[in-house]
Amino acid sequence: MPTHVARLGAASLAAMLLAPVAQAQGTPAAEPDKAAELATLKAELAAQRELVDRLMREVQAQRAKIDRIEERRDDARPVLAENLELPPRVDDLLLSEQRGTGGQNTQNNQPAPAQNNAPRTAQNNNAPGNGRPPSTPAPVVPGPAPAQPAARPPAQANTASRIQNNQKDQRPPEVAPLFEAPGVLTPRGKYILEPALQFGYSSSNRVALVGYTVIPALLIGLVDVREVKRNTFTGSLTGRTGLNNRMEVEVKVPYVYRSDATVSREIFTGTAVERVFDTSGKALGDVEIAGRYQLNNGGPDKAYYIGGLRYKSTTGKDPFEVVTDCQTRCIGENVTGTGLPLSLPTGSGFHSLQGSLTWLFPSDPAVFFGNLSYLHNFKRSNVQRLVRNGIREPLGELAPGAIIGFNFGMGLALNDKASLSLGYDHSTVARMKQNGRTVPGSVRTQLGTLLIGYSYRFNEKRSLSVAVGAGVTRDTPDVSLTIRMPLSF
């Protein structure tokens, strides 16, 4: 629009001023005056052209700025076009220059007929939601410019702009991560390196009664009270890349440090001194490989579904290879030791495969999400436990129970950089089997955790996420803290 208005205005002005000059060229007496007037008009026309060129360069610079912002929409939240500092309209400045009255008196003067009939375009043809790519100009339409829409609240505007942007590339919205599997897939050609640190603390009490009762209120024997405190630090490095806009692959390499302290006291043994059994272990953990695929095209008020498959290896320290505090055996009758490991393992000792289905449902201004998963542990044959003095105790075939898990939560964008998430994670661990039969004392275990997470984006390539979990069942760690810093390349 500014280009057409400027060119028509300059052309009309030049035509009106040069018409009398052309008619009077046949009169020799007026030739010097007309030549001077023609030179003056040429100089004014050159000044008008210089003004138009300068304004066009400013408009092109603003358009290039908008294009750069749209190109980064996969890595950063979009910036609304209403917030950009656009230059004044070219037709208003040109009218002010031609009238010689400035911008303040423009409304008090009647526009020239040439500008009255000039075509105009929409003022904000690059605003999001106009149905065209940002780099495509709006078509020329006659008449006055349409009225601008009413301003929306910042939170609503940011969420609507984010939903429009996700509708273009058909990718789910981003939320603060709470669980292991991220909700947003990595775009094709992008690489994400995510260092993370996780801390977990748990404590449990156990009371063992060994003896017999004469009457229900009298026990003859030993009362063994144990309190176990466990600290676990896990540092991991995760790499992800997108094979296309719907599929990504991931590799996770953890390093684990564990320390356990078992405090026990035996009553009726003639001492009240507490005994402490300390043990620790540090080594490489179980390396994991995962892949995720977006199953459908979601959008505003439409759910996204993402299928995932994760494989866990046995690269960590095997729990059956560490020395256990037993002289000859740790199971059955007449156990000859505490049965506790002298050094802690850093792996599970079993290969496992997990399938999952994640869903995300954007509902302005929040995003609801959830996950269903099933983890299968592959059994091992001819398992032997290492005890003191290099003796190995045969255990036979071991088959750990499968794990069924689900989680759900809600993410809320506070602004264009910060987001907050709340969620709950629950897992059910089945009973373990040995040689085809359930191990005595093995029970189904329920693990439940309440989670709250916060994420802050420093720029389009770096962000920080913090998640805190609180256990709601006795077998779940009392508290867990996870810090992630994804780096995009």
C-alpha positions in Angstrom: 0.0 0.0 0.0 2.7 2.6 0.9 4.5 2.0 -2.4 1.4 2.5 -4.6 0.3 5.6 -2.6 3.7 7.2 -2.9 4.1 6.6 -6.6 0.5 7.7 -7.5 0.9 10.9 -5.4 4.2 11.8 -6.9 3.0 11.0 -10.4 -0.2 13.1 -10.0 1.8 16.0 -8.5 4.3 16.0 -11.4 1.5 15.8 -14.0 -0.4 18.8 -12.6 2.8 20.9 -12.3 4.3 20.0 -15.7 1.1 20.4 -17.7 1.2 24.2 -17.9 4.9 24.0 -18.6 4.3 21.9 -21.6 1.6 24.2 -23.0 3.8 27.3 -22.6 6.9 25.9 -24.2 5.9 27.6 -27.5 6.3 31.1 -26.1 9.9 32.3 -26.3 9.4 35.1 -23.7 8.4 32.8 -20.9 11.1 30.2 -21.7 13.6 31.3 -18.9 11.0 31.4 -16.2 9.5 28.1 -17.2 13.0 26.5 -17.2 13.6 27.7 -13.7 10.2 26.5 -12.5 10.8 23.1 -14.2 14.2 22.8 -12.4 12.5 23.6 -9.1 9.8 21.0 -9.7 12.4 18.4 -10.6 14.3 19.1 -7.4 11.0 18.7 -5.4 10.2 15.5 -7.2 13.7 14.1 -6.5 13.2 15.0 -2.8 9.8 13.2 -2.8 11.4 10.1 -4.4 14.2 10.1 -1.8 11.6 10.3 1.0 9.7 7.4 -0.5 12.8 5.3 -0.9 13.8 5.9 2.7 10.4 4.9 4.0 10.4 1.8 1.9 13.7 0.7 3.3 12.3 1.1 6.8 9.3 -1.0 5.9 11.4 -3.7 4.4 13.6 -3.8 7.5 10.6 -4.3 9.7 9.3 -7.0 7.4 12.7 -8.8 7.6 12.5 -8.6 11.4 9.1 -10.2 11.3 10.3 -12.9 9.0 13.2 -13.7 11.3 10.9 -14.0 14.2 8.6 -16.4 12.3 11.6 -18.5 11.2 12.4 -19.1 14.9 8.9 -20.2 15.8 10.0 -23.9 16.4 12.5 -22.8 19.0 11.0 -19.7 20.6 7.5 -18.5 21.3 6.2 -16.1 18.6 6.2 -12.4 19.2 3.0 -10.7 18.4 3.0 -8.3 15.5 1.0 -5.8 17.6 4.1 -5.4 19.9 6.5 -4.6 17.1 7.4 -0.9 16.6 6.2 -0.4 13.1 7.1 2.9 11.2 4.4 5.4 10.4 2.4 4.8 7.4 3.9 6.1 4.2 0.7 7.7 2.8 0.3 9.8 6.1 3.9 11.1 5.9 3.6 11.8 2.2 0.4 13.9 2.7 2.1 15.8 5.5 5.1 16.6 3.4 3.0 17.7 0.4 0.8 19.9 2.5 3.6 21.4 4.4 1.6 21.3 7.6 3.1 18.3 9.5 1.4 15.4 11.0 -0.5 17.3 13.7 -2.6 19.3 11.3 -3.4 16.5 8.8 -6.9 16.0 10.2 -7.8 19.7 9.7 -7.0 19.8 6.0 -8.9 18.1 3.2 -6.9 15.5 1.2 -6.0 16.1 -2.3 -8.2 14.4 -4.9 -5.2 12.4 -6.2 -4.7 10.9 -2.8 -8.4 10.4 -2.1 -8.6 7.9 -4.9 -5.4 6.1 -4.2 -5.7 2.4 -3.3 -4.8 1.4 0.3 -4.0 -1.9 1.9 -4.5 -3.3 5.4 -2.1 -1.7 7.9 -1.2 -4.9 9.7 -0.9 -7.4 6.9 1.8 -9.4 8.8 -0.2 -10.0 12.0 -0.7 -13.6 13.0 -4.0 -15.2 12.1 -4.7 -13.5 8.8 -4.6 -16.8 6.9 -1.4 -16.0 4.9 2.3 -16.5 5.5 4.0 -13.5 7.2 6.1 -12.8 4.2 3.1 -12.5 1.8 1.7 -9.0 1.4 -2.1 -8.5 1.5 -3.8 -7.8 -1.8 -4.6 -4.2 -2.7 -8.2 -3.2 -1.8 -9.8 0.2 -2.4 -11.4 2.2 0.4 -10.3 3.0 4.0 -8.1 0.7 6.1 -10.1 -1.7 8.3 -10.4 -1.0 12.0 -7.8 -2.7 14.2 -9.1 -5.4 16.6 -9.4 -4.7 20.3 -6.3 -5.5 22.3 -6.3 -8.8 24.2 -4.8 -9.4 27.7 -1.1 -10.4 27.5 -1.7 -14.0 28.8 -4.5 -14.6 26.4 -2.6 -13.1 23.5 0.5 -15.2 24.2 -1.5 -18.4 24.4 -3.5 -17.7 21.3 -0.4 -16.8 19.4 1.3 -20.0 20.6 -1.7 -22.1 19.5 -1.8 -20.4 16.1 1.9 -21.1 15.7 1.5 -24.8 16.7 -1.4 -25.1 14.3 0.9 -24.1 11.5 3.6 -26.7 12.2 1.1 -29.2 13.7 3.3 -29.8 16.8 2.1 -30.0 20.4 2.5 -27.1 22.7 5.5 -26.9 25.1 5.0 -27.3 28.9 7.4 -27.4 31.8 8.7 -31.1 31.9 7.7 -33.2 34.9 8.3 -36.8 33.8 11.1 -38.6 31.9 9.5 -38.4 28.4 9.2 -34.8 27.1 6.0 -33.7 25.5 7.3 -31.7 22.6 9.2 -33.6 19.9 12.5 -32.3 18.4 12.1 -30.8 14.9 13.9 -32.2 12.0 17.5 -31.0 11.7 17.6 -29.9 15.4 19.8 -31.4 18.1 19.2 -31.1 21.8 21.8 -31.9 24.5 20.3 -32.1 27.9 22.5 -32.3 31.0 20.4 -33.2 34.1 21.0 -33.8 37.8 18.5 -35.8 40.0 18.5 -36.2 43.8 16.3 -38.6 45.7 16.0 -39.3 49.4 14.0 -42.0 51.2 13.7 -43.4 54.6 11.9 -46.5 56.0 11.5 -48.3 59.3 11.3 -52.0 59.8 10.5 -53.9 63.0 11.3 -57.7 63.1 10.0 -59.8 66.0 11.9 -63.1 66.5 10.6 -65.2 69.5 7.3 -66.5 70.9 4.6 -65.1 73.1 3.5 -66.5 76.5 0.5 -64.2 76.6 -0.5 -61.6 73.9 1.2 -58.9 75.9 4.5 -60.7 76.6 7.2 -61.5 74.0 10.1 -63.7 74.7 12.8 -63.2 72.1 14.5 -60.4 70.0 13.0 -57.2 68.7 15.1 -55.9 65.8 14.3 -52.3 64.8 15.9 -51.0 61.6 15.8 -47.6 60.0 17.2 -47.2 56.5 18.1 -43.9 55.0 19.0 -43.7 51.3 20.5 -40.9 49.2 20.7 -41.2 45.4 22.4 -38.7 43.0 22.0 -39.3 39.3 23.8 -37.2 36.7 22.8 -37.8 33.1 23.5 -36.6 29.7 20.7 -37.0 27.1 20.9 -36.3 23.4 17.9 -36.0 21.1 17.4 -35.3 17.4 14.4 -35.2 15.1 14.4 -37.6 12.1 11.4 -35.6 10.8 8.8 -33.3 12.3 6.9 -36.2 13.7 9.6 -38.6 15.0 12.7 -38.2 17.3 15.3 -40.6 18.8 17.0 -40.2 22.2 20.0 -41.7 24.0 20.5 -41.2 27.7 23.7 -42.0 29.6 23.4 -41.8 33.4 26.1 -41.9 36.2 24.8 -42.9 39.6 26.1 -42.4 43.2 24.2 -44.1 46.0 24.7 -44.2 49.8 22.7 -46.1 52.3 22.8 -46.0 56.1 21.1 -48.8 58.1 20.6 -48.0 61.8 19.6 -51.0 63.9 19.2 -51.8 67.6 18.5 -55.2 69.2 16.5 -55.1 72.4 16.9 -57.8 75.1 20.5 -58.3 74.2 22.0 -56.3 77.1 22.9 -53.2 75.0 21.1 -50.1 73.9 23.8 -49.0 71.4 22.7 -48.4 67.9 24.7 -50.1 65.2 25.1 -48.3 61.9 25.8 -50.2 58.6 27.1 -47.7 56.0 27.5 -48.6 52.3 27.8 -46.7 49.0 28.4 -47.2 45.3 29.1 -45.2 42.3 29.5 -46.2 38.6 27.9 -45.9 35.2 24.1 -46.5 35.2 21.9 -48.3 32.7 22.1 -46.6 29.3 18.7 -46.1 27.6 17.6 -45.7 24.0 14.2 -44.3 23.1 12.1 -43.3 20.1 8.9 -41.3 20.0 6.4 -40.7 17.1 3.5 -38.2 16.9 0.4 -40.2 15.8 -2.0 -37.5 14.7 -2.4 -33.8 13.8 -3.7 -32.0 16.8 -4.6 -28.3 17.3 -6.6 -26.0 19.5 -9.1 -28.0 21.4 -7.8 -31.2 19.7 -5.6 -33.7 21.5 -2.1 -34.7 20.4 -1.1 -38.4 20.7 2.5 -39.5 20.9 3.7 -43.1 21.0 7.0 -44.0 22.6 9.3 -47.0 22.9 12.2 -47.2 25.4 14.9 -49.8 25.9 17.0 -50.0 29.1 20.3 -51.9 29.0 22.4 -53.5 31.8 25.5 -51.3 31.6 25.3 -50.4 35.3 26.8 -52.4 38.2 24.9 -55.7 38.5 23.3 -56.2 42.0 24.3 -59.9 41.8 28.0 -59.0 41.3 28.5 -56.9 44.4 29.5 -58.7 47.6 26.6 -59.3 50.0 27.2 -59.5 53.7 26.6 -63.2 54.2 29.1 -65.9 55.1 27.5 -68.8 53.2 24.0 -67.9 52.2 21.4 -65.1 52.5 18.1 -67.0 52.0 16.4 -69.8 53.7 16.9 -70.8 57.3 19.9 -69.9 59.4 20.9 -66.8 57.5 24.6 -66.1 58.2 24.8 -62.4 57.9 22.8 -59.1 57.6 22.0 -59.8 53.9 23.0 -56.2 53.0 25.4 -55.5 50.1 28.8 -54.2 51.0 28.7 -51.9 48.0 25.6 -50.6 46.2 24.7 -51.5 42.6 24.0 -48.8 40.1 21.9 -50.8 37.7 18.9 -53.1 37.9 20.6 -56.2 36.4 17.7 -56.9 33.9 17.0 -55.8 30.4 13.7 -54.0 30.0 11.4 -52.6 27.3 8.8 -50.0 27.9 5.9 -48.8 25.6 4.0 -45.6 26.3 1.3 -43.4 25.0 1.3 -39.7 25.7 -1.5 -37.3 25.1 -1.6 -33.5 25.2 -4.8 -31.4 25.1 -4.4 -27.6 24.7 -7.2 -25.7 26.2 -6.6 -21.9 26.3 -4.8 -20.8 28.6 -3.7 -24.3 29.9 -2.4 -27.5 28.4 -3.5 -30.9 29.9 -1.3 -33.9 29.5 -1.1 -37.6 30.6 0.7 -40.8 29.9 0.1 -44.6 30.1 3.1 -47.0 30.1 3.9 -50.7 30.5 7.5 -51.9 31.3 8.5 -55.5 30.8 11.6 -56.9 32.5 13.2 -59.8 30.8 14.0 -62.7 33.1 17.4 -64.1 33.7 18.6 -67.8 34.1 21.4 -69.3 36.2 21.6 -66.2 38.4 24.2 -66.5 41.2 24.7 -64.0 44.1 28.2 -63.2 45.3 28.7 -63.5 49.1 31.8 -63.2 51.3 34.9 -65.2 50.7 34.2 -65.4 47.0 31.3 -67.9 47.5 28.5 -67.8 45.0 25.0 -68.6 46.1 22.8 -70.1 43.2 19.4 -68.4 42.8 18.2 -70.0 39.6 15.8 -68.2 37.3 14.6 -64.7 38.3 11.7 -62.9 36.7 11.1 -59.3 38.0 7.5 -58.1 37.9 6.2 -55.9 35.2 5.5 -52.2 35.9 2.3 -50.5 34.9 2.4 -46.7 35.2 0.3 -43.7 34.5 0.6 -39.9 35.1 -1.4 -36.8 34.3 -1.0 -33.1 34.9 -1.6 -29.5 33.7 0.8 -26.9 32.3 0.2 -23.2 32.4 2.2 -20.5 30.5 2.9 -17.6 32.9 4.3 -15.4 30.0 6.3 -15.9 26.8 9.3 -17.3 28.8 8.1 -19.0 32.0 5.7 -21.9 32.5 4.4 -23.9 35.5 3.3 -27.5 35.6 1.5 -29.7 38.2 1.2 -33.5 38.0 0.9 -36.9 39.6 2.8 -40.0 38.7 1.8 -43.6 39.8 3.4 -47.0 39.2 2.4 -50.5 40.1 5.2 -53.0 40.5 4.2 -56.7 40.2 5.6 -59.5 42.4 8.9 -61.1 41.6 9.2 -64.8 40.7 12.0 -67.3 41.3 12.1 -70.5 39.3 8.5 -70.0 38.2 7.1 -69.4 41.7 6.4 -66.1 43.6 9.2 -65.2 46.0 8.0 -65.5 49.6 7.6 -62.0 51.1 7.3 -60.4 47.7 4.3 -58.2 47.4 2.8 -55.8 44.8 4.2 -52.3 45.4 2.5 -49.0 44.8 4.5 -45.9 44.0 2.9 -42.5 44.0 4.5 -39.1 43.6 3.1 -35.5 43.5 5.1 -33.3 41.2 5.5 -29.6 40.5 7.7 -28.2 37.8 8.9 -24.8 36.6 10.6 -23.9 33.3 12.2 -20.7 32.2 13.5 -20.0 28.7 16.6 -17.7 28.6 16.7 -17.6 24.8 15.7 -19.8 21.8 18.6 -22.2 22.5 18.8 -22.5 26.2 16.3 -23.0 29.0 16.1 -24.3 32.6 13.6 -26.7 34.1 13.2 -27.7 37.8 10.8 -30.4 39.1 10.2 -31.3 42.7 8.4 -34.6 43.7 6.9 -35.7 47.0 6.2 -39.3 47.7 2.6 -40.2 48.8 3.2 -43.9 49.5 5.7 -45.5 51.9 7.7 -47.2 49.2 8.2 -44.0 47.2 11.2 -41.7 47.8 10.2 -39.0 50.3 11.5 -36.2 48.1 13.1 -35.9 44.6 14.6 -33.0 42.9 15.4 -32.8 39.2 17.2 -30.0 37.3 17.5 -30.0 33.5 19.1 -27.5 31.1 18.3 -28.4 27.5 20.7 -26.9 24.9 19.5 -26.6 21.3 21.8 -26.7 18.3 
